[in-house]
Amino acid sequence: MSTDLLIRGGRVLTMDPATRDLDEADVLVRGSEIAAVEPGIEADAEVIDATGCVVMPGFVDTHRHTWQTAMRGICADWTLLDYFRGVRLNLSALYRPEDMYAGNHLGALEALDAGVTTLLDFSHCTNTPEHADEAIRGLGDAGIRAVFAYGFYPVPLTEPGFADHEARLADARRVRSEHFSSDDALLTMGVAATELGLVPLDASRMEFGIAEELEALLTAHTGSVNDPLWPREVEILHGAGLLGPGQVHVHCNGCTDPELGLLADHGCAVSCTPETELQMGMGFPVIGRSIACGIKPSLGCDIASNNSGDMLTQLRMGLQTHRALANQDLLDRDEMAETLDLTVRDALEMATIDGARAMGLDSRIGTVAPGKQADLILVRSDSAARAPAADPAEAVALQSSRADVGTVLVGGTIVKRGGELLVADADRVRRLADESRSHILSGAEQRGGLLLDLPDGWYEVTRDAAHANVTEGPADAE
């Protein structure tokens, strides 16, 4: 019996600038790859009826802290400083390896349910080697495509799991060897650098260096503290010779235009997370500024501890915020907008092929084309509530919701069908997440609550320390 799949009769949104969209066509999937995209394919294959659906590449999320999923919603009314106090300095210290598994497994399933077939998992709660192992296992058990970015951030623990920074680097080498022997697998290796200034500059050099040593994608929070007195991170990285291709710089709201230009000059990518950036006081997403400086940005959902893992929400918030800012420039000059400089297709590219390009995966995913991996989603566009059907790009970008994502394939494997995730034991997933949440919240209560009560002026002290760290300090300082 054939194991081929034939997705028949959908409107194919290829997201490939070199090919046109197809009003009605078939997609033949052979093994993990797309074998053909054209009308009227005849093949001995299992048929998936795509009538009334848009067939398109799965969404690519270039920034998600998947480990926080079980803490869903706790940051709903928090600023960035609250997040530092509540998550980075408090809750992360309470995580056990099993909490990493629960968060990553649930978070990856949430992503798949919303049509996100690839994510860059920024995993900066690596309290012990076992934390890394369980985070990876959680992603793998979900069946998602992901870059697991090993984080070196020294979570403040009473009993640290690593003796020093060198021990963390050694464990990253172990993880690369034990879990990521192939760069063609669904899961591949990445490095999540500690924010510049939170560790000595020599430690940052080591983190950037090990990404190169391990041939791993590097991702970093850059310019997320929108404070003119915070160290100029991109300028410092440039001066230290650390910028280069194979890097995804996240947020960048506090970056100047010349700094964004430096990122572009060095072949770096940018990931915007509109929902958290707008809420937490980071500033407006840099979508327009990045494009003006030569970088087409990608999109990420960031933290499920704050918002959902729905890329359509990020796409819309980013697109419309950019449009509002561009229009406001005209309104401030008493002019009316006559055109919009960013289209829905541009936004969809940010959520698909631009995300794939940022992660160095554009030769494998991001478009619907023969030879690409069959990471595909079918989005219903013919419901009675939305008749008549719009242009497919318009239908997906502005008229659809995650509930319309009916079928999802990753590497040719169906992981969602008929609107239902194909999860072996959904009750177990929920139970593990509930147990994890209860454990962490109970621990936080014993420590005095979700938000640590820090002394007045703690942020200013942190900022001064960041300045000191980027100019001096031994590599093994903790």
ABEGO torsion letter per residue (X at the ends): XBABBBBBGBBBBAGBAABBBBABBBBBBBEABBABBBBGBBBBBBBBBABGBBBBBBBBBABBBAAAAAABGAAAABBAAAAAAAAAAAAAAABBAAAAAAAAAAAAAAAAAAGBABBBBBBAABABAAAAAAAAAAAAAAGBBBBBBBBABBBBBABBABABAAAAAAAAAAAAAAABABAABABBBBBBBBBBGABBAAAAAAAAAAAAAAGBBBBBBBGABBBAABBBAAAAAAAAGABEBGBBBBGGAABBAAAAAAAAAAGBBBBBBAAAAAAAGAEBBAAAAAAAAGBBBBBBAGBAAABBABAAAAAAAAAAAAAAAAAAAAAAAGBBBABBABBAAAAAAAABAAAAAAAGAAAABGBBBBGBBBBBBBBBAABAAAOBBBBAAAAAAAABBAAABABBBBGGBBABBGGBBBBABAAAAAAAAAAAAAAAAAAAAAAGEABBBBBBGAAAAAAAAAAAAAABEBAABX
